[in-house]
Amino acid sequence: MDKQKFIDQIIFHDDDRWVVLGAGAQRDGNTFCHLASTSRGRQQKNGWTPVQICDWVSTEVLEAAVKRDTGAWIKGTEDDDEAYDYIPSAAELS
């Protein structure tokens, strides 16, 4: 599977909007991703620096972000039955 297509996609994960900076190992329907927040960070001497995390993200969520047809709630990677990630449509992002 070409994981490069996931890079620069925008997803909603853990109640925040993130840009996928990198995609790594895939296991059990999840992809390990390096994410940067689009809304949280801090101003430093050399400019704005976003909050960054590494986390397992559902590959289904990433695939939906690539397609970006319509906004959709997709079951997230958490064990909690109520954990969902939201994929915004292209219109919602503009």
N, C-alpha and C positions, 0 to 999 in steps of 0.2 A: 504494500500500500504506500502511495506517495504522501508522506507526512508534510512535505513542503507546502502543499496547498492549504494547510491549516494556519500557516504563518500570516500575520497581519489581519486575521479575522477578529471580529469583535463579538464577544459572548457575554452573557450575564451568568455569573457564578458566585455563590455565597453572598447574595444580595448586593453585588457590585458589578459594574461594567468593566470588562477587561479586554486588552488586546493581547493576542497570542504572539509572543516573541519567539518561541521555539517549541518544537514538538519532539518528544523522544520515544522511549520504550512504549510498547502497546501490550496490554495484558487484560484478559477477561472483559473485553469490550470498552476498556478505558485507555486513554493516552496520557502520558506524563508530560505536562506542559509548563513552560516558563511564561508567566502572565504579568502584565503591567496594568495597573489601574488607570482608567481614563478620568477618574474624578478625585482620587486621593493622592497626595504627595506633599512635597515641601519645596520651598524656594531655597536654593543654595547659591553660593557665590557664582557658580558657573551656569546657573539657570534652573529651570523646573526639573525636579526629579520625582518620577512617579513611584508609588508603593509597588513593590514587586513580590510575587510569590511563585512557588513551584507546587503543583498539585495535580492529582489525577482528575481528568475531565472525561466525561463520557464521550466516546468516539462518535456516537450518534449526535450529540450536541455539536461537535465540531463539523460533522458532515452537513448538518442543517445550516450552520453558519456559512458554509461554502455555497450551498444552494441559495440561501437567503430569499426564498420565495415569499413566505409569509411569516409573521411572528408566531411563535409556538412555545408552549411549555413542554419541556421534555424531562423525563425522570433523570435526576442527577445521580452522582456517584455515591452519595451518602447512604448509609444503612437505614436512615430514618425514612419511613414510608411517605412522609410529607415533604421530602427534599426534592425540589425541582429547579432546573435552570431554565431561564427564558431566553429565547433566540429572537431578537427583534427583526422585523422586516427591513428591507432596504429603505423604504419610505420613512420608517420610524427613526432611522439613523440620520436622515438628512434634515 
